[in-house]
Amino acid sequence: MKEITIFLSTRNRPVLIKKTLENIQKICPQHKVLVGNASSDKYFEKISKIINSYKNTIEIPYNPDPGLS
């Protein structure tokens, strides 16, 4: 099987990133997922928690750094 990396970009959409990660978990959990979180301060922490909650089932090398978004 070929190695595939999925890139997701998000900004202030916690419901959408959660649904997207749920679908990846169901359909293709073997692929690596990179997430660019460009959310404002209001949403950044919430979205980071959602992303981190999937780290046990999907390979997500996510290191939140709002300064790089």
Contact map, one row per residue, 1 for C-alpha under 8 A:
111000000000000000000000000000000000000000000000000000000000000000000
111100000000000000000000000000000000000000000000000000000000000000000
111110000000000000000000000000100000000000000000000000000000000000000
011111000000000000000000000000110000000000000000000000000000000000000
001111100000000000000000000000111100000000000000000000000000000000000
000111110000000000000000000000111100000000000000000000000000000000000
000011111000000000000000000000001111000000000000000000000000000000000
000001111100000000000000000000001111000000000000000000000000000000000
000000111110000000000000000000000011110000000000000000000000000000000
000000011111100010000000000000000011111000000000000000000000000000000
000000001111100000000000000000000000111100000000000000000000000000000
000000000111110000000000000000000000011101110010000000000000000000000
000000000111111110000000000000000000001000100010000000000000000000000
000000000001111111000000000000000000000000100110010000000000000000000
000000000000111111100000000000000000000000000000000000000000000000000
000000000000111111110000000000000000000000000000000000000000000000000
000000000100111111111000000000000000000000000010011000000000000000000
000000000000011111111100000000000000000000000000011000000000000000000
000000000000001111111110000000000000000000000000000000000000000000000
000000000000000111111111000000000000000000000000000000000000000000000
000000000000000011111111100000000000000000000000001001000000000000000
000000000000000001111111110000000000000000000000000000000000000000000
000000000000000000111111111000000000000000000000000000000000000000000
000000000000000000011111111110000000000000000000000000000000000000000
000000000000000000001111111110000000000000000000000000001100000000000
000000000000000000000111111110000000000000000000000000000000000000000
000000000000000000000011111110000000000000000000000000000000000000000
000000000000000000000001111111100000000000000000000000000000000000000
000000000000000000000001111111110000000000000000000000001110000000000
000000000000000000000000000111110000000000000000000000000110000000000
001111000000000000000000000111111000000000000000000000000110000000000
000111000000000000000000000011111100000000000000000000000111000000000
000011110000000000000000000000111110000000000000000000000111100000000
000011110000000000000000000000011111000000000000000000000001110000000
000000111100000000000000000000001111100000000000000000000001010000000
000000111100000000000000000000000111110000000000000000000000000000001
000000001110000000000000000000000011111000010011000000000000000101001
000000001111000000000000000000000001111100010000000000000000000001001
000000000111100000000000000000000000111111110010000000000000000001001
000000000011000000000000000000000000011111110000000000000000000000000
000000000000000000000000000000000000001111111000000000000000000000000
000000000001000000000000000000000000001111111000000000000000000000000
000000000001110000000000000000000000001111111110000000000000000000000
000000000001000000000000000000000000111111111111000000000000000001000
000000000000000000000000000000000000000011111111100000000000000000000
000000000000010000000000000000000000000000111111110000000000000000000
000000000001110010000000000000000000101000111111111000000000000000000
000000000000000000000000000000000000100000011111111100000000000100000
000000000000000000000000000000000000000000001111111110000000000000000
000000000000010011000000000000000000000000000111111111000000000000000
000000000000000011001000000000000000000000000011111111100001010000000
000000000000000000000000000000000000000000000001111111100001010000000
000000000000000000000000000000000000000000000000111111110000000000000
000000000000000000001000000000000000000000000000011111111101000000000
000000000000000000000000000000000000000000000000001111111111000000000
000000000000000000000000000000000000000000000000000011111110000000000
000000000000000000000000100010000000000000000000000001111110000000000
000000000000000000000000100011111000000000000000000001111111000000000
000000000000000000000000000011111000000000000000000000111111100000000
000000000000000000000000000000011110000000000000001101100111110000000
000000000000000000000000000000001100000000000000000000000011111000000
000000000000000000000000000000000110000000000000001100000001111100000
000000000000000000000000000000000000000000000000000000000000111110000
000000000000000000000000000000000000100000000001000000000000011111000
000000000000000000000000000000000000000000000000000000000000001111111
000000000000000000000000000000000000111000010000000000000000000111111
000000000000000000000000000000000000000000000000000000000000000011111
000000000000000000000000000000000000000000000000000000000000000011111
000000000000000000000000000000000001111000000000000000000000000011111
